[in-house]
Amino acid sequence: LISPDDMLQACSLWEKFDVPVMLRKFDSGVMVIQNKSHSDEEVFARIKSLVTKPEALRTGISPTDTAMTLGIAPAMAKEHLLTAESKGLLCRDISPDGFRFYINLFPEIDPCNMYFVKGYGICSTWIKAVSTTG
């Protein structure tokens, strides 16, 4: 068995030996060991494709939904969702049922013409998705 402190010390040595893994610390304080080739941009692209599906535009996505899509643990998925939120890709809703994440529509809104809805883009897709029943 390896104590958490010994593991943390070993992780700090990895940078010196050019190993293919690294220790990553998320903003929440969660630390994970991940492959150096891991790309947040790739994860964000997969999250964006999930959250822009018509059903997800209506109901949002949960860490569990994301975990199944990415093939990772729900706790890890939640960290990726929170990171995507901090980058402005997502917005979150916290309810008694837990966290739900939605695509952030605010970047598409023109502050000089807030009531103008473009006929294209994510905002237009969202309006179509929430306007349909069923």
C-alpha positions in Angstrom: 0.0 0.0 0.0 1.1 3.6 -0.7 0.1 6.4 1.5 -1.5 9.5 -0.1 1.5 11.6 1.0 4.0 9.2 -0.7 1.9 9.1 -3.9 1.8 12.9 -3.9 5.6 13.1 -3.5 6.0 10.6 -6.3 3.8 12.7 -8.6 6.0 15.7 -8.0 9.0 13.8 -9.3 7.3 12.8 -12.6 8.2 16.2 -14.2 11.9 15.5 -13.7 11.7 12.1 -15.4 9.6 12.9 -18.5 6.9 10.2 -17.8 3.8 10.2 -19.9 1.4 11.1 -17.0 1.1 14.1 -14.8 -0.7 15.3 -11.7 -3.5 17.8 -12.4 -5.3 19.9 -9.8 -8.7 21.3 -10.7 -10.0 24.6 -9.4 -12.1 22.7 -6.8 -8.9 21.2 -5.4 -9.6 17.7 -6.8 -6.3 16.1 -8.0 -6.1 13.5 -10.7 -3.4 11.6 -12.6 -3.9 12.0 -16.3 -2.0 11.4 -19.5 0.0 14.3 -20.7 -1.6 14.0 -24.1 -5.0 14.8 -22.6 -6.6 17.8 -24.2 -9.2 20.0 -22.5 -10.2 21.4 -25.8 -11.1 17.8 -27.0 -13.1 17.2 -23.9 -14.9 20.6 -24.3 -15.7 19.8 -27.9 -17.3 16.5 -26.8 -19.2 18.3 -24.0 -20.4 20.9 -26.5 -21.7 18.3 -28.9 -23.5 16.6 -26.1 -25.1 19.8 -24.7 -26.2 21.1 -28.1 -28.3 18.0 -28.8 -32.1 18.9 -29.0 -33.0 17.1 -25.8 -30.0 18.5 -23.9 -31.0 22.0 -25.1 -34.3 21.5 -23.3 -33.2 19.7 -20.2 -29.5 20.3 -19.8 -26.9 17.6 -19.0 -25.9 16.1 -15.7 -22.4 14.9 -14.6 -23.8 11.4 -15.0 -24.9 12.0 -18.6 -21.4 13.4 -19.3 -19.7 10.5 -17.6 -21.5 8.0 -19.8 -20.6 10.0 -23.0 -16.9 10.5 -22.0 -16.5 7.1 -20.4 -15.2 8.5 -17.1 -16.4 8.7 -13.5 -19.3 11.1 -12.7 -17.0 13.0 -10.2 -14.5 13.5 -13.0 -17.2 14.5 -15.4 -18.4 17.1 -12.9 -14.9 18.6 -12.8 -14.8 18.9 -16.6 -18.2 20.5 -16.6 -17.2 23.0 -14.0 -14.0 23.8 -15.9 -16.1 24.3 -19.1 -18.4 26.6 -17.1 -15.4 28.6 -16.0 -14.3 29.0 -19.6 -17.8 30.4 -20.5 -19.0 27.4 -22.5 -21.7 26.3 -20.1 -24.1 27.7 -17.5 -25.3 25.7 -14.5 -28.5 25.2 -12.6 -28.4 23.8 -9.1 -31.6 22.2 -7.9 -32.6 19.6 -5.3 -32.0 17.1 -8.1 -28.4 18.2 -8.5 -26.3 20.0 -11.1 -27.6 20.5 -14.6 -25.5 22.2 -17.2 -26.7 24.1 -20.3 -25.0 25.7 -23.2 -24.1 29.3 -22.5 -26.3 31.5 -24.9 -25.0 34.8 -23.6 -22.0 35.2 -26.0 -24.5 35.2 -28.9 -26.6 38.0 -27.5 -25.9 41.5 -28.9 -26.1 44.0 -26.0 -27.0 46.7 -28.4 -30.0 44.7 -29.8 -31.0 42.3 -27.1 -34.3 41.4 -28.6 -33.0 40.5 -32.0 -32.9 36.7 -32.5 -30.6 35.6 -35.3 -32.0 32.9 -37.6 -28.8 30.8 -37.0 -26.4 29.8 -34.3 -26.9 28.1 -31.0 -29.5 30.5 -29.7 -31.7 29.9 -32.7 -31.2 26.2 -32.3 -32.2 26.5 -28.6 -35.3 28.4 -29.4 -36.4 25.7 -32.0 -35.6 22.9 -29.5 -37.6 24.4 -26.6 -40.5 25.5 -28.9 -41.2 21.9 -30.1 -43.1 19.5 -27.9 -42.4 16.1 -27.4 
